[in-house]
Amino acid sequence: MSTYEAQRPIHRVRCDVGGCGAEFEPTGDWYPRDGHLARQAAAKAGWDVPPPRGKGSRSPYDFCPDHARR
Ligand SMILES: [Zn+2]
């Protein structure tokens, strides 16, 4: 058996504003090993991404810097 992971999964955050289509893909130290890290990286980059769960969650939508509501 010589099974290996040929390509790591890529996680991107996409703006939920209709017609925008902007996507954020973490790079470097933030290489997207999982979706949660990708969201943290997007937040640092100016994206408006609510926490995935919990009291701080304001909406289920994500927004690129151009559409951020904060
Ligand atoms: Zn947008």
N, CA, C, O and the ligand as a Tripos MOL2 file, in Angstrom:
@<TRIPOS>MOLECULE
protein
  281   279    71     0     0
PROTEIN
NO_CHARGES

@<TRIPOS>ATOM
      1 N           0.8460   -1.2010    0.0000 N.3       1 MET1
      2 CA          0.0000    0.0000    0.0000 C.3       1 MET1
      3 C           0.8750    1.2430    0.0000 C.2       1 MET1
      4 O           1.7620    1.3800    0.8420 O.2       1 MET1
      5 N           0.6330    2.1340   -0.9270 N.am      2 SER2
      6 CA          1.3620    3.4080   -0.9790 C.3       2 SER2
      7 C           0.3630    4.5320   -1.1450 C.2       2 SER2
      8 O           0.3630    5.2620   -2.1360 O.2       2 SER2
      9 N          -0.4750    4.6440   -0.1560 N.am      3 THR3
     10 CA         -1.4980    5.6820   -0.2280 C.3       3 THR3
     11 C          -0.9830    6.9860    0.3750 C.2       3 THR3
     12 O          -0.3960    6.9960    1.4570 O.2       3 THR3
     13 N          -1.2100    8.0770   -0.3370 N.am      4 TYR4
     14 CA         -0.8100    9.3810    0.1890 C.3       4 TYR4
     15 C          -1.8070   10.4390   -0.2280 C.2       4 TYR4
     16 O          -2.6140   10.2430   -1.1360 O.2       4 TYR4
     17 N          -1.7310   11.5590    0.4550 N.am      5 GLU5
     18 CA         -2.6280   12.6740    0.1340 C.3       5 GLU5
     19 C          -1.9720   13.5070   -0.9570 C.2       5 GLU5
     20 O          -1.0370   14.2610   -0.6880 O.2       5 GLU5
     21 N          -2.4460   13.3780   -2.1600 N.am      6 ALA6
     22 CA         -1.8010   14.0270   -3.3010 C.3       6 ALA6
     23 C          -2.0200   15.5290   -3.2960 C.2       6 ALA6
     24 O          -1.1510   16.2860   -3.7300 O.2       6 ALA6
     25 N          -3.1490   15.9580   -2.8200 N.am      7 GLN7
     26 CA         -3.4440   17.3860   -2.8250 C.3       7 GLN7
     27 C          -4.2470   17.7400   -1.5910 C.2       7 GLN7
     28 O          -5.2800   17.1350   -1.3060 O.2       7 GLN7
     29 N          -3.7550   18.7300   -0.8640 N.am      8 ARG8
     30 CA         -4.4860   19.1330    0.3350 C.3       8 ARG8
     31 C          -5.7580   19.8640   -0.0460 C.2       8 ARG8
     32 O          -5.8120   20.5310   -1.0790 O.2       8 ARG8
     33 N          -6.7750   19.7400    0.7800 N.am      9 PRO9
     34 CA         -8.0280   20.4270    0.4720 C.3       9 PRO9
     35 C          -7.8510   21.9380    0.5400 C.2       9 PRO9
     36 O          -7.1530   22.4630    1.4070 O.2       9 PRO9
     37 N          -8.4800   22.5990   -0.3660 N.am     10 ILE10
     38 CA         -8.4390   24.0600   -0.4160 C.3      10 ILE10
     39 C          -9.7770   24.6000    0.0770 C.2      10 ILE10
     40 O         -10.8390   24.2070   -0.4060 O.2      10 ILE10
     41 N          -9.7060   25.5000    1.0380 N.am     11 HIS11
     42 CA        -10.9230   26.1350    1.5110 C.3      11 HIS11
     43 C         -10.8990   27.6140    1.1310 C.2      11 HIS11
     44 O          -9.8920   28.2990    1.3140 O.2      11 HIS11
     45 N         -11.9890   28.0790    0.6160 N.am     12 ARG12
     46 CA        -12.1000   29.4940    0.2620 C.3      12 ARG12
     47 C         -13.3380   30.0760    0.9310 C.2      12 ARG12
     48 O         -14.3030   29.3660    1.2160 O.2      12 ARG12
     49 N         -13.2920   31.3770    1.1740 N.am     13 VAL13
     50 CA        -14.4590   32.0820    1.6760 C.3      13 VAL13
     51 C         -15.0200   32.8910    0.5140 C.2      13 VAL13
     52 O         -14.2830   33.5980   -0.1730 O.2      13 VAL13
     53 N         -16.3110   32.7860    0.3020 N.am     14 ARG14
     54 CA        -16.9430   33.4810   -0.8140 C.3      14 ARG14
     55 C         -17.9270   34.5300   -0.2980 C.2      14 ARG14
     56 O         -18.6840   34.2820    0.6400 O.2      14 ARG14
     57 N         -17.9020   35.6970   -0.9240 N.am     15 CYS15
     58 CA        -18.8310   36.7710   -0.5530 C.3      15 CYS15
     59 C         -20.2470   36.3410   -0.9250 C.2      15 CYS15
     60 O         -20.4940   35.8240   -2.0150 O.2      15 CYS15
     61 N         -21.1800   36.5710    0.0210 N.am     16 ASP16
     62 CA        -22.5570   36.1250   -0.2000 C.3      16 ASP16
     63 C         -23.4470   37.1950   -0.8200 C.2      16 ASP16
     64 O         -24.6480   36.9870   -0.9920 O.2      16 ASP16
     65 N         -22.8560   38.3370   -1.1540 N.am     17 VAL17
     66 CA        -23.6410   39.3570   -1.8360 C.3      17 VAL17
     67 C         -23.8810   38.9140   -3.2760 C.2      17 VAL17
     68 O         -22.9480   38.5560   -3.9950 O.2      17 VAL17
     69 N         -25.1360   38.9450   -3.6760 N.am     18 GLY18
     70 CA        -25.4470   38.4920   -5.0190 C.3      18 GLY18
     71 C         -24.7080   39.2880   -6.0760 C.2      18 GLY18
     72 O         -24.7190   40.5190   -6.0570 O.2      18 GLY18
     73 N         -24.0690   38.5910   -6.9930 N.am     19 GLY19
     74 CA        -23.3750   39.2440   -8.0790 C.3      19 GLY19
     75 C         -21.9530   39.6500   -7.7750 C.2      19 GLY19
     76 O         -21.2340   40.0910   -8.6720 O.2      19 GLY19
     77 N         -21.5240   39.5120   -6.5190 N.am     20 CYS20
     78 CA        -20.1590   39.9110   -6.1770 C.3      20 CYS20
     79 C         -19.1810   38.8380   -6.6320 C.2      20 CYS20
     80 O         -18.3470   39.0710   -7.5060 O.2      20 CYS20
     81 N         -19.2950   37.6670   -6.0320 N.am     21 GLY21
     82 CA        -18.4480   36.5610   -6.4640 C.3      21 GLY21
     83 C         -17.0260   36.6120   -5.9560 C.2      21 GLY21
     84 O         -16.2120   35.7760   -6.3490 O.2      21 GLY21
     85 N         -16.6910   37.5730   -5.0840 N.am     22 ALA22
     86 CA        -15.3260   37.6420   -4.5670 C.3      22 ALA22
     87 C         -15.0300   36.4140   -3.7130 C.2      22 ALA22
     88 O         -15.8850   35.9280   -2.9730 O.2      22 ALA22
     89 N         -13.8150   35.9330   -3.8330 N.am     23 GLU23
     90 CA        -13.4000   34.7870   -3.0390 C.3      23 GLU23
     91 C         -12.0830   35.0910   -2.3590 C.2      23 GLU23
     92 O         -11.2470   35.8180   -2.8960 O.2      23 GLU23
     93 N         -11.9000   34.5270   -1.1640 N.am     24 PHE24
     94 CA        -10.6530   34.6740   -0.4370 C.3      24 PHE24
     95 C         -10.0600   33.3040   -0.2110 C.2      24 PHE24
     96 O         -10.7220   32.3930    0.2850 O.2      24 PHE24
     97 N          -8.7910   33.1730   -0.5870 N.am     25 GLU25
     98 CA         -8.1040   31.9160   -0.3500 C.3      25 GLU25
     99 C          -6.8390   32.1920    0.4440 C.2      25 GLU25
    100 O          -5.9500   32.8920   -0.0390 O.2      25 GLU25
    101 N          -6.7420   31.6540    1.6550 N.am     26 PRO26
    102 CA         -5.5720   31.9010    2.4930 C.3      26 PRO26
    103 C          -4.3030   31.3540    1.8570 C.2      26 PRO26
    104 O          -4.3300   30.3650    1.1250 O.2      26 PRO26
    105 N          -3.2040   32.0120    2.1500 N.am     27 THR27
    106 CA         -1.9210   31.5490    1.6290 C.3      27 THR27
    107 C          -0.8910   31.5710    2.7490 C.2      27 THR27
    108 O          -1.1740   32.0510    3.8470 O.2      27 THR27
    109 N           0.2640   31.0700    2.4840 N.am     28 GLY28
    110 CA          1.3650   31.1280    3.4360 C.3      28 GLY28
    111 C           1.0450   30.3990    4.7240 C.2      28 GLY28
    112 O           0.6010   29.2510    4.7160 O.2      28 GLY28
    113 N           1.2810   31.0930    5.8420 N.am     29 ASP29
    114 CA          1.0650   30.4610    7.1430 C.3      29 ASP29
    115 C          -0.3900   30.0550    7.3410 C.2      29 ASP29
    116 O          -0.7110   29.1990    8.1650 O.2      29 ASP29
    117 N          -1.2500   30.6870    6.5710 N.am     30 TRP30
    118 CA         -2.6720   30.4050    6.7190 C.3      30 TRP30
    119 C          -3.1340   29.3770    5.6900 C.2      30 TRP30
    120 O          -4.3100   29.3290    5.3310 O.2      30 TRP30
    121 N          -2.2310   28.5890    5.2390 N.am     31 TYR31
    122 CA         -2.6410   27.5910    4.2540 C.3      31 TYR31
    123 C          -3.8490   26.8340    4.7880 C.2      31 TYR31
    124 O          -3.8330   26.3070    5.9000 O.2      31 TYR31
    125 N          -4.8840   26.7920    3.9800 N.am     32 PRO32
    126 CA         -6.1920   26.3280    4.4670 C.3      32 PRO32
    127 C          -6.2780   24.8400    4.7590 C.2      32 PRO32
    128 O          -6.7710   24.0570    3.9480 O.2      32 PRO32
    129 N          -5.7900   24.4690    5.9260 N.am     33 ARG33
    130 CA         -5.9030   23.0610    6.3020 C.3      33 ARG33
    131 C          -7.3310   22.6880    6.6590 C.2      33 ARG33
    132 O          -7.7420   21.5360    6.5200 O.2      33 ARG33
    133 N          -8.0790   23.6760    7.1180 N.am     34 ASP34
    134 CA         -9.5070   23.4250    7.3470 C.3      34 ASP34
    135 C         -10.2810   24.7260    7.1980 C.2      34 ASP34
    136 O          -9.6990   25.8110    7.1590 O.2      34 ASP34
    137 N         -11.5740   24.6030    7.1150 N.am     35 GLY35
    138 CA        -12.4020   25.7650    6.8460 C.3      35 GLY35
    139 C         -12.3340   26.8140    7.9340 C.2      35 GLY35
    140 O         -12.4460   28.0100    7.6650 O.2      35 GLY35
    141 N         -12.1510   26.3650    9.1640 N.am     36 HIS36
    142 CA        -12.1200   27.3170   10.2730 C.3      36 HIS36
    143 C         -10.9190   28.2550   10.1450 C.2      36 HIS36
    144 O         -11.0450   29.4610   10.3590 O.2      36 HIS36
    145 N          -9.7750   27.7100    9.8020 N.am     37 LEU37
    146 CA         -8.5870   28.5440    9.6160 C.3      37 LEU37
    147 C          -8.7770   29.5160    8.4550 C.2      37 LEU37
    148 O          -8.3420   30.6660    8.5130 O.2      37 LEU37
    149 N          -9.4230   29.0410    7.4180 N.am     38 ALA38
    150 CA         -9.6530   29.8960    6.2650 C.3      38 ALA38
    151 C         -10.4890   31.1060    6.6660 C.2      38 ALA38
    152 O         -10.2470   32.2180    6.1970 O.2      38 ALA38
    153 N         -11.4800   30.8850    7.5410 N.am     39 ARG39
    154 CA        -12.3370   31.9910    7.9750 C.3      39 ARG39
    155 C         -11.5520   32.9650    8.8480 C.2      39 ARG39
    156 O         -11.7240   34.1790    8.7330 O.2      39 ARG39
    157 N         -10.6970   32.4430    9.7130 N.am     40 GLN40
    158 CA         -9.8910   33.3280   10.5520 C.3      40 GLN40
    159 C          -8.9800   34.1930    9.6860 C.2      40 GLN40
    160 O          -8.8300   35.3900    9.9330 O.2      40 GLN40
    161 N          -8.3780   33.5860    8.6800 N.am     41 ALA41
    162 CA         -7.4930   34.3240    7.7860 C.3      41 ALA41
    163 C          -8.2750   35.3930    7.0260 C.2      41 ALA41
    164 O          -7.7830   36.5050    6.8320 O.2      41 ALA41
    165 N          -9.4840   35.0600    6.5980 N.am     42 ALA42
    166 CA        -10.3100   36.0260    5.8790 C.3      42 ALA42
    167 C         -10.6400   37.2130    6.7720 C.2      42 ALA42
    168 O         -10.6170   38.3590    6.3230 O.2      42 ALA42
    169 N         -10.9490   36.9360    8.0440 N.am     43 ALA43
    170 CA        -11.2670   38.0250    8.9820 C.3      43 ALA43
    171 C         -10.0720   38.9520    9.1410 C.2      43 ALA43
    172 O         -10.2390   40.1710    9.1810 O.2      43 ALA43
    173 N          -8.8760   38.3980    9.2310 N.am     44 LYS44
    174 CA         -7.6780   39.2220    9.3550 C.3      44 LYS44
    175 C          -7.4500   40.0570    8.1050 C.2      44 LYS44
    176 O          -6.8430   41.1270    8.1660 O.2      44 LYS44
    177 N          -7.9360   39.5690    6.9780 N.am     45 ALA45
    178 CA         -7.7420   40.2660    5.7110 C.3      45 ALA45
    179 C          -8.8400   41.2870    5.4410 C.2      45 ALA45
    180 O          -8.8860   41.8780    4.3620 O.2      45 ALA45
    181 N          -9.7310   41.5000    6.4220 N.am     46 GLY46
    182 CA        -10.7400   42.5280    6.2600 C.3      46 GLY46
    183 C         -12.1070   42.0230    5.8630 C.2      46 GLY46
    184 O         -13.0370   42.8080    5.6760 O.2      46 GLY46
    185 N         -12.2330   40.7330    5.7360 N.am     47 TRP47
    186 CA        -13.5400   40.1720    5.4110 C.3      47 TRP47
    187 C         -14.4440   40.2110    6.6430 C.2      47 TRP47
    188 O         -13.9740   40.1200    7.7770 O.2      47 TRP47
    189 N         -15.7370   40.3460    6.4020 N.am     48 ASP48
    190 CA        -16.7170   40.3340    7.4830 C.3      48 ASP48
    191 C         -17.2880   38.9260    7.5620 C.2      48 ASP48
    192 O         -18.2510   38.5840    6.8750 O.2      48 ASP48
    193 N         -16.6690   38.1200    8.4180 N.am     49 VAL49
    194 CA        -17.0920   36.7250    8.5460 C.3      49 VAL49
    195 C         -17.5160   36.4650    9.9900 C.2      49 VAL49
    196 O         -16.6710   36.4720   10.8850 O.2      49 VAL49
    197 N         -18.7920   36.2400   10.2340 N.am     50 PRO50
    198 CA        -19.2560   35.9760   11.5910 C.3      50 PRO50
    199 C         -18.7070   34.6490   12.0910 C.2      50 PRO50
    200 O         -18.3910   33.7620   11.2980 O.2      50 PRO50
    201 N         -18.5920   34.5130   13.4170 N.am     51 PRO51
    202 CA        -18.1400   33.2240   13.9670 C.3      51 PRO51
    203 C         -19.0490   32.1030   13.4670 C.2      51 PRO51
    204 O         -20.2460   32.3110   13.2640 O.2      51 PRO51
    205 N         -18.4850   30.9340   13.2730 N.am     52 PRO52
    206 CA        -19.2690   29.8330   12.7290 C.3      52 PRO52
    207 C         -20.4060   29.4040   13.6470 C.2      52 PRO52
    208 O         -21.4010   28.8470   13.1840 O.2      52 PRO52
    209 N         -20.2670   29.6550   14.9320 N.am     53 ARG53
    210 CA        -21.3320   29.2670   15.8540 C.3      53 ARG53
    211 C         -21.2050   30.0970   17.1250 C.2      53 ARG53
    212 O         -20.1760   30.7320   17.3570 O.2      53 ARG53
    213 N         -22.2450   30.0910   17.9420 N.am     54 GLY54
    214 CA        -22.1600   30.7700   19.2230 C.3      54 GLY54
    215 C         -22.8870   32.1050   19.2590 C.2      54 GLY54
    216 O         -23.5430   32.5130   18.3010 O.2      54 GLY54
    217 N         -22.7470   32.7590   20.3880 N.am     55 LYS55
    218 CA        -23.5080   33.9860   20.6310 C.3      55 LYS55
    219 C         -23.1170   35.1120   19.6780 C.2      55 LYS55
    220 O         -23.9450   35.9610   19.3480 O.2      55 LYS55
    221 N         -21.8720   35.1220   19.2380 N.am     56 GLY56
    222 CA        -21.4090   36.2280   18.4060 C.3      56 GLY56
    223 C         -21.8640   36.1400   16.9660 C.2      56 GLY56
    224 O         -21.5970   37.0430   16.1730 O.2      56 GLY56
    225 N         -22.5400   35.0790   16.6210 N.am     57 SER57
    226 CA        -22.9370   34.9040   15.2390 C.3      57 SER57
    227 C         -24.0940   35.8330   14.9040 C.2      57 SER57
    228 O         -25.1770   35.7180   15.4780 O.2      57 SER57
    229 N         -23.8650   36.7410   13.9860 N.am     58 ARG58
    230 CA        -24.8840   37.7340   13.6460 C.3      58 ARG58
    231 C         -25.7290   37.3140   12.4610 C.2      58 ARG58
    232 O         -26.9190   37.6230   12.3930 O.2      58 ARG58
    233 N         -25.1140   36.6150   11.5360 N.am     59 SER59
    234 CA        -25.8360   36.2050   10.3400 C.3      59 SER59
    235 C         -25.0790   35.0480    9.7150 C.2      59 SER59
    236 O         -23.9050   34.8300   10.0110 O.2      59 SER59
    237 N         -25.7450   34.3200    8.8650 N.am     60 PRO60
    238 CA        -25.0660   33.1940    8.2180 C.3      60 PRO60
    239 C         -24.2820   33.6150    6.9870 C.2      60 PRO60
    240 O         -23.7840   32.7660    6.2480 O.2      60 PRO60
    241 N         -24.1660   34.9360    6.7550 N.am     61 TYR61
    242 CA        -23.5510   35.3860    5.5110 C.3      61 TYR61
    243 C         -22.1460   35.9280    5.7270 C.2      61 TYR61
    244 O         -21.8190   36.4670    6.7850 O.2      61 TYR61
    245 N         -21.3340   35.7720    4.7070 N.am     62 ASP62
    246 CA        -19.9850   36.3170    4.7150 C.3      62 ASP62
    247 C         -19.9080   37.4490    3.6860 C.2      62 ASP62
    248 O         -20.5710   37.4300    2.6490 O.2      62 ASP62
    249 N         -19.0610   38.4400    4.0210 N.am     63 PHE63
    250 CA        -18.9460   39.5720    3.1090 C.3      63 PHE63
    251 C         -17.4910   39.9030    2.8410 C.2      63 PHE63
    252 O         -16.6590   39.8750    3.7470 O.2      63 PHE63
    253 N         -17.1910   40.2160    1.5900 N.am     64 CYS64
    254 CA        -15.8380   40.6330    1.2310 C.3      64 CYS64
    255 C         -15.5960   42.0310    1.7960 C.2      64 CYS64
    256 O         -16.5420   42.6760    2.2500 O.2      64 CYS64
    257 N         -14.3560   42.5120    1.7790 N.am     65 PRO65
    258 CA        -14.0860   43.8510    2.3200 C.3      65 PRO65
    259 C         -14.9450   44.9400    1.6900 C.2      65 PRO65
    260 O         -15.2880   45.9110    2.3640 O.2      65 PRO65
    261 N         -15.2950   44.8050    0.4370 N.am     66 ASP66
    262 CA        -16.1070   45.8240   -0.2190 C.3      66 ASP66
    263 C         -17.5300   45.8550    0.3220 C.2      66 ASP66
    264 O         -18.1990   46.8870    0.2560 O.2      66 ASP66
    265 N         -17.9950   44.7270    0.8580 N.am     67 HIS67
    266 CA        -19.3720   44.6480    1.3310 C.3      67 HIS67
    267 C         -19.4630   44.4580    2.8350 C.2      67 HIS67
    268 O         -20.5490   44.1980    3.3510 O.2      67 HIS67
    269 N         -18.3540   44.5790    3.5520 N.am     68 ALA68
    270 CA        -18.3630   44.3870    5.0060 C.3      68 ALA68
    271 C         -19.3290   45.3650    5.6590 C.2      68 ALA68
    272 O         -19.4490   46.5110    5.2270 O.2      68 ALA68
    273 N         -20.0110   44.9150    6.6890 N.am     69 ARG69
    274 CA        -21.0550   45.7350    7.3320 C.3      69 ARG69
    275 C         -20.6450   46.2670    8.6840 C.2      69 ARG69
    276 O         -21.4530   46.8740    9.3880 O.2      69 ARG69
    277 N         -19.3860   46.0450    9.0570 N.am     70 ARG70
    278 CA        -18.9770   46.5430   10.3760 C.3      70 ARG70
    279 C         -18.3090   47.9110   10.2610 C.2      70 ARG70
    280 O         -17.9010   48.4850   11.2710 O.2      70 ARG70
    281 ZN        -18.6240   41.2970   -1.9880 Zn       71 ZN71
@<TRIPOS>BOND
     1     1     2 1
     2     2     3 1
     3     3     4 2
     4     3     5 am
     5     5     6 1
     6     6     7 1
     7     7     8 2
     8     7     9 am
     9     9    10 1
    10    10    11 1
    11    11    12 2
    12    11    13 am
    13    13    14 1
    14    14    15 1
    15    15    16 2
    16    15    17 am
    17    17    18 1
    18    18    19 1
    19    19    20 2
    20    19    21 am
    21    21    22 1
    22    22    23 1
    23    23    24 2
    24    23    25 am
    25    25    26 1
    26    26    27 1
    27    27    28 2
    28    27    29 am
    29    29    30 1
    30    30    31 1
    31    31    32 2
    32    31    33 am
    33    33    34 1
    34    34    35 1
    35    35    36 2
    36    35    37 am
    37    37    38 1
    38    38    39 1
    39    39    40 2
    40    39    41 am
    41    41    42 1
    42    42    43 1
    43    43    44 2
    44    43    45 am
    45    45    46 1
    46    46    47 1
    47    47    48 2
    48    47    49 am
    49    49    50 1
    50    50    51 1
    51    51    52 2
    52    51    53 am
    53    53    54 1
    54    54    55 1
    55    55    56 2
    56    55    57 am
    57    57    58 1
    58    58    59 1
    59    59    60 2
    60    59    61 am
    61    61    62 1
    62    62    63 1
    63    63    64 2
    64    63    65 am
    65    65    66 1
    66    66    67 1
    67    67    68 2
    68    67    69 am
    69    69    70 1
    70    70    71 1
    71    71    72 2
    72    71    73 am
    73    73    74 1
    74    74    75 1
    75    75    76 2
    76    75    77 am
    77    77    78 1
    78    78    79 1
    79    79    80 2
    80    79    81 am
    81    81    82 1
    82    82    83 1
    83    83    84 2
    84    83    85 am
    85    85    86 1
    86    86    87 1
    87    87    88 2
    88    87    89 am
    89    89    90 1
    90    90    91 1
    91    91    92 2
    92    91    93 am
    93    93    94 1
    94    94    95 1
    95    95    96 2
    96    95    97 am
    97    97    98 1
    98    98    99 1
    99    99   100 2
   100    99   101 am
   101   101   102 1
   102   102   103 1
   103   103   104 2
   104   103   105 am
   105   105   106 1
   106   106   107 1
   107   107   108 2
   108   107   109 am
   109   109   110 1
   110   110   111 1
   111   111   112 2
   112   111   113 am
   113   113   114 1
   114   114   115 1
   115   115   116 2
   116   115   117 am
   117   117   118 1
   118   118   119 1
   119   119   120 2
   120   119   121 am
   121   121   122 1
   122   122   123 1
   123   123   124 2
   124   123   125 am
   125   125   126 1
   126   126   127 1
   127   127   128 2
   128   127   129 am
   129   129   130 1
   130   130   131 1
   131   131   132 2
   132   131   133 am
   133   133   134 1
   134   134   135 1
   135   135   136 2
   136   135   137 am
   137   137   138 1
   138   138   139 1
   139   139   140 2
   140   139   141 am
   141   141   142 1
   142   142   143 1
   143   143   144 2
   144   143   145 am
   145   145   146 1
   146   146   147 1
   147   147   148 2
   148   147   149 am
   149   149   150 1
   150   150   151 1
   151   151   152 2
   152   151   153 am
   153   153   154 1
   154   154   155 1
   155   155   156 2
   156   155   157 am
   157   157   158 1
   158   158   159 1
   159   159   160 2
   160   159   161 am
   161   161   162 1
   162   162   163 1
   163   163   164 2
   164   163   165 am
   165   165   166 1
   166   166   167 1
   167   167   168 2
   168   167   169 am
   169   169   170 1
   170   170   171 1
   171   171   172 2
   172   171   173 am
   173   173   174 1
   174   174   175 1
   175   175   176 2
   176   175   177 am
   177   177   178 1
   178   178   179 1
   179   179   180 2
   180   179   181 am
   181   181   182 1
   182   182   183 1
   183   183   184 2
   184   183   185 am
   185   185   186 1
   186   186   187 1
   187   187   188 2
   188   187   189 am
   189   189   190 1
   190   190   191 1
   191   191   192 2
   192   191   193 am
   193   193   194 1
   194   194   195 1
   195   195   196 2
   196   195   197 am
   197   197   198 1
   198   198   199 1
   199   199   200 2
   200   199   201 am
   201   201   202 1
   202   202   203 1
   203   203   204 2
   204   203   205 am
   205   205   206 1
   206   206   207 1
   207   207   208 2
   208   207   209 am
   209   209   210 1
   210   210   211 1
   211   211   212 2
   212   211   213 am
   213   213   214 1
   214   214   215 1
   215   215   216 2
   216   215   217 am
   217   217   218 1
   218   218   219 1
   219   219   220 2
   220   219   221 am
   221   221   222 1
   222   222   223 1
   223   223   224 2
   224   223   225 am
   225   225   226 1
   226   226   227 1
   227   227   228 2
   228   227   229 am
   229   229   230 1
   230   230   231 1
   231   231   232 2
   232   231   233 am
   233   233   234 1
   234   234   235 1
   235   235   236 2
   236   235   237 am
   237   237   238 1
   238   238   239 1
   239   239   240 2
   240   239   241 am
   241   241   242 1
   242   242   243 1
   243   243   244 2
   244   243   245 am
   245   245   246 1
   246   246   247 1
   247   247   248 2
   248   247   249 am
   249   249   250 1
   250   250   251 1
   251   251   252 2
   252   251   253 am
   253   253   254 1
   254   254   255 1
   255   255   256 2
   256   255   257 am
   257   257   258 1
   258   258   259 1
   259   259   260 2
   260   259   261 am
   261   261   262 1
   262   262   263 1
   263   263   264 2
   264   263   265 am
   265   265   266 1
   266   266   267 1
   267   267   268 2
   268   267   269 am
   269   269   270 1
   270   270   271 1
   271   271   272 2
   272   271   273 am
   273   273   274 1
   274   274   275 1
   275   275   276 2
   276   275   277 am
   277   277   278 1
   278   278   279 1
   279   279   280 2
@<TRIPOS>SUBSTRUCTURE
     1 MET1         2 RESIDUE 1 A MET
     2 SER2         6 RESIDUE 1 A SER
     3 THR3        10 RESIDUE 1 A THR
     4 TYR4        14 RESIDUE 1 A TYR
     5 GLU5        18 RESIDUE 1 A GLU
     6 ALA6        22 RESIDUE 1 A ALA
     7 GLN7        26 RESIDUE 1 A GLN
     8 ARG8        30 RESIDUE 1 A ARG
     9 PRO9        34 RESIDUE 1 A PRO
    10 ILE10       38 RESIDUE 1 A ILE
    11 HIS11       42 RESIDUE 1 A HIS
    12 ARG12       46 RESIDUE 1 A ARG
    13 VAL13       50 RESIDUE 1 A VAL
    14 ARG14       54 RESIDUE 1 A ARG
    15 CYS15       58 RESIDUE 1 A CYS
    16 ASP16       62 RESIDUE 1 A ASP
    17 VAL17       66 RESIDUE 1 A VAL
    18 GLY18       70 RESIDUE 1 A GLY
    19 GLY19       74 RESIDUE 1 A GLY
    20 CYS20       78 RESIDUE 1 A CYS
    21 GLY21       82 RESIDUE 1 A GLY
    22 ALA22       86 RESIDUE 1 A ALA
    23 GLU23       90 RESIDUE 1 A GLU
    24 PHE24       94 RESIDUE 1 A PHE
    25 GLU25       98 RESIDUE 1 A GLU
    26 PRO26      102 RESIDUE 1 A PRO
    27 THR27      106 RESIDUE 1 A THR
    28 GLY28      110 RESIDUE 1 A GLY
    29 ASP29      114 RESIDUE 1 A ASP
    30 TRP30      118 RESIDUE 1 A TRP
    31 TYR31      122 RESIDUE 1 A TYR
    32 PRO32      126 RESIDUE 1 A PRO
    33 ARG33      130 RESIDUE 1 A ARG
    34 ASP34      134 RESIDUE 1 A ASP
    35 GLY35      138 RESIDUE 1 A GLY
    36 HIS36      142 RESIDUE 1 A HIS
    37 LEU37      146 RESIDUE 1 A LEU
    38 ALA38      150 RESIDUE 1 A ALA
    39 ARG39      154 RESIDUE 1 A ARG
    40 GLN40      158 RESIDUE 1 A GLN
    41 ALA41      162 RESIDUE 1 A ALA
    42 ALA42      166 RESIDUE 1 A ALA
    43 ALA43      170 RESIDUE 1 A ALA
    44 LYS44      174 RESIDUE 1 A LYS
    45 ALA45      178 RESIDUE 1 A ALA
    46 GLY46      182 RESIDUE 1 A GLY
    47 TRP47      186 RESIDUE 1 A TRP
    48 ASP48      190 RESIDUE 1 A ASP
    49 VAL49      194 RESIDUE 1 A VAL
    50 PRO50      198 RESIDUE 1 A PRO
    51 PRO51      202 RESIDUE 1 A PRO
    52 PRO52      206 RESIDUE 1 A PRO
    53 ARG53      210 RESIDUE 1 A ARG
    54 GLY54      214 RESIDUE 1 A GLY
    55 LYS55      218 RESIDUE 1 A LYS
    56 GLY56      222 RESIDUE 1 A GLY
    57 SER57      226 RESIDUE 1 A SER
    58 ARG58      230 RESIDUE 1 A ARG
    59 SER59      234 RESIDUE 1 A SER
    60 PRO60      238 RESIDUE 1 A PRO
    61 TYR61      242 RESIDUE 1 A TYR
    62 ASP62      246 RESIDUE 1 A ASP
    63 PHE63      250 RESIDUE 1 A PHE
    64 CYS64      254 RESIDUE 1 A CYS
    65 PRO65      258 RESIDUE 1 A PRO
    66 ASP66      262 RESIDUE 1 A ASP
    67 HIS67      266 RESIDUE 1 A HIS
    68 ALA68      270 RESIDUE 1 A ALA
    69 ARG69      274 RESIDUE 1 A ARG
    70 ARG70      278 RESIDUE 1 A ARG
    71 ZN71       281 GROUP 0 **** ****
